[in-house]
């Protein structure tokens, strides 16, 4: 079955099968050494740039700012959830997100 993924409202939401599922203005714990020098960045998600899928995993690239060191920019691909049994399951908001290594 096909899963429709879109960025909506000028980057404010991720839509999965025409349902708004993930929004900006959240604080994500991030393991992304290419983004900033912090061991774990506390990233304020300001804008979704892209959305995609890697197997059953839904991933995004976001523009945001680390509240610890002030670095800002666009991340690599980060997981936001999975598609299981044709339903979107969002990652626990307290998890540490890790960039996909190319």
C-alpha contacts under 8 A as a table, 3 or more apart, distances in Angstrom:
res1	aa1	res2	aa2	distance
1	X	86	X	7.29
3	X	16	X	6.89
3	X	17	X	5.85
3	X	86	X	7.71
4	X	15	X	7.71
4	X	16	X	5.65
4	X	17	X	4.66
4	X	18	X	7.06
5	X	14	X	7.15
5	X	15	X	5.64
5	X	16	X	4.84
5	X	17	X	6.39
5	X	18	X	7.82
5	X	51	X	6.64
5	X	52	X	6.97
6	X	14	X	5.83
6	X	15	X	5.09
6	X	16	X	6.80
6	X	51	X	6.57
7	X	10	X	7.37
7	X	11	X	5.62
7	X	12	X	7.40
7	X	13	X	5.85
7	X	14	X	4.80
7	X	15	X	6.19
7	X	48	X	6.78
7	X	49	X	7.59
7	X	50	X	6.87
7	X	51	X	6.73
8	X	11	X	5.57
8	X	12	X	6.12
8	X	13	X	5.10
8	X	14	X	6.13
8	X	15	X	6.72
9	X	12	X	5.32
9	X	13	X	6.45
10	X	47	X	7.89
11	X	14	X	7.66
11	X	24	X	7.93
11	X	47	X	4.93
11	X	48	X	4.57
11	X	49	X	6.37
12	X	23	X	5.79
12	X	24	X	5.39
12	X	46	X	7.72
12	X	47	X	5.82
12	X	48	X	6.41
13	X	20	X	6.26
13	X	21	X	7.13
13	X	22	X	5.65
13	X	23	X	4.50
13	X	24	X	6.47
13	X	48	X	7.13
14	X	20	X	5.92
14	X	21	X	5.89
14	X	22	X	5.13
14	X	23	X	6.47
14	X	48	X	7.46
14	X	51	X	7.41
15	X	18	X	5.49
15	X	19	X	5.14
15	X	20	X	4.43
15	X	21	X	5.70
15	X	22	X	7.27
16	X	19	X	5.35
16	X	20	X	6.56
16	X	21	X	6.46
16	X	88	X	7.04
20	X	23	X	7.76
21	X	90	X	7.74
22	X	80	X	7.73
22	X	90	X	7.88
23	X	26	X	7.25
24	X	45	X	5.25
24	X	46	X	5.50
24	X	47	X	6.06
24	X	48	X	7.27
25	X	44	X	6.24
25	X	45	X	5.36
25	X	46	X	5.79
26	X	44	X	5.79
26	X	45	X	5.61
27	X	42	X	6.37
27	X	43	X	5.46
27	X	44	X	4.62
27	X	45	X	6.34
28	X	41	X	7.96
28	X	42	X	5.80
28	X	43	X	5.11
28	X	44	X	6.48
28	X	45	X	7.17
28	X	93	X	7.35
28	X	94	X	7.66
28	X	96	X	7.37
28	X	97	X	7.35
29	X	40	X	6.43
29	X	41	X	5.79
29	X	42	X	4.89
29	X	43	X	6.29
29	X	94	X	7.40
29	X	95	X	6.93
29	X	96	X	4.96
29	X	97	X	6.23
30	X	40	X	5.43
30	X	41	X	4.92
30	X	42	X	6.28
30	X	43	X	6.67
30	X	96	X	5.51
30	X	97	X	4.92
30	X	98	X	6.03
31	X	39	X	6.97
31	X	40	X	5.12
31	X	41	X	6.49
31	X	96	X	6.65
31	X	97	X	6.03
31	X	98	X	4.80
31	X	99	X	6.80
32	X	35	X	5.44
32	X	36	X	7.01
32	X	40	X	7.35
32	X	41	X	7.34
32	X	75	X	7.82
32	X	98	X	6.13
32	X	99	X	5.75
33	X	36	X	5.67
33	X	37	X	6.03
33	X	38	X	7.22
33	X	39	X	7.29
34	X	37	X	7.66
35	X	71	X	7.58
35	X	72	X	7.81
35	X	73	X	7.33
35	X	74	X	7.68
35	X	75	X	6.21
36	X	41	X	7.22
36	X	66	X	7.69
36	X	69	X	7.77
36	X	71	X	6.08
37	X	69	X	7.98
38	X	41	X	5.40
38	X	68	X	7.57
38	X	69	X	7.24
41	X	66	X	5.77
41	X	67	X	7.68
41	X	68	X	6.84
42	X	66	X	5.23
42	X	67	X	5.76
42	X	68	X	6.40
43	X	64	X	6.09
43	X	65	X	5.36
43	X	66	X	4.39
43	X	67	X	6.31
44	X	64	X	5.38
44	X	65	X	5.35
44	X	66	X	6.32
44	X	67	X	6.95
45	X	48	X	7.75
45	X	62	X	6.58
45	X	63	X	6.34
45	X	64	X	4.58
45	X	65	X	6.99
46	X	62	X	7.29
46	X	63	X	5.69
46	X	64	X	4.93
46	X	65	X	7.60
47	X	62	X	5.64
47	X	63	X	5.08
47	X	64	X	6.78
48	X	51	X	7.63
48	X	60	X	6.92
48	X	61	X	6.22
48	X	62	X	4.46
48	X	63	X	6.30
49	X	60	X	7.27
49	X	61	X	5.42
49	X	62	X	5.20
49	X	63	X	6.68
49	X	74	X	7.86
50	X	60	X	5.50
50	X	61	X	5.22
50	X	62	X	7.18
51	X	58	X	7.35
51	X	59	X	5.80
51	X	60	X	4.40
51	X	61	X	6.62
52	X	58	X	5.93
52	X	59	X	5.31
52	X	60	X	6.25
53	X	56	X	6.61
53	X	57	X	5.58
53	X	58	X	4.54
53	X	59	X	5.74
54	X	57	X	5.16
54	X	58	X	6.48
54	X	59	X	7.19
56	X	82	X	5.41
56	X	83	X	5.28
56	X	84	X	7.22
57	X	79	X	6.63
57	X	80	X	7.71
57	X	81	X	5.95
57	X	82	X	4.40
57	X	83	X	6.54
58	X	79	X	5.85
58	X	80	X	5.82
58	X	81	X	5.27
58	X	82	X	5.47
58	X	83	X	7.26
59	X	77	X	5.86
59	X	78	X	5.14
59	X	79	X	4.27
59	X	80	X	5.59
59	X	81	X	7.26
60	X	76	X	7.98
60	X	77	X	5.38
60	X	78	X	5.33
60	X	79	X	6.48
60	X	80	X	6.98
61	X	74	X	6.63
61	X	75	X	5.47
61	X	76	X	5.59
61	X	77	X	4.98
61	X	78	X	6.28
62	X	74	X	5.43
62	X	75	X	5.57
62	X	76	X	7.79
63	X	72	X	7.29
63	X	73	X	5.34
63	X	74	X	4.31
63	X	75	X	6.50
64	X	72	X	5.58
64	X	73	X	5.82
64	X	74	X	6.57
64	X	75	X	7.79
65	X	70	X	6.10
65	X	71	X	5.63
65	X	72	X	4.13
65	X	73	X	6.71
66	X	69	X	5.85
66	X	70	X	5.10
66	X	71	X	5.39
66	X	72	X	6.33
67	X	70	X	5.45
67	X	71	X	7.86
75	X	78	X	7.59
75	X	99	X	7.70
76	X	99	X	5.66
76	X	100	X	6.94
77	X	99	X	5.41
77	X	100	X	5.54
78	X	97	X	6.35
78	X	98	X	6.16
78	X	99	X	4.98
78	X	100	X	6.40
79	X	91	X	7.76
79	X	97	X	6.56
79	X	98	X	7.45
79	X	99	X	7.70
80	X	90	X	5.97
80	X	91	X	5.55
81	X	88	X	6.83
81	X	89	X	5.43
81	X	90	X	4.13
81	X	91	X	4.75
82	X	88	X	5.76
82	X	89	X	5.29
82	X	90	X	6.56
82	X	91	X	7.64
83	X	86	X	5.93
83	X	87	X	5.33
83	X	88	X	4.52
83	X	89	X	6.15
84	X	87	X	5.28
84	X	88	X	6.40
84	X	89	X	7.00
91	X	95	X	7.21
92	X	95	X	5.60
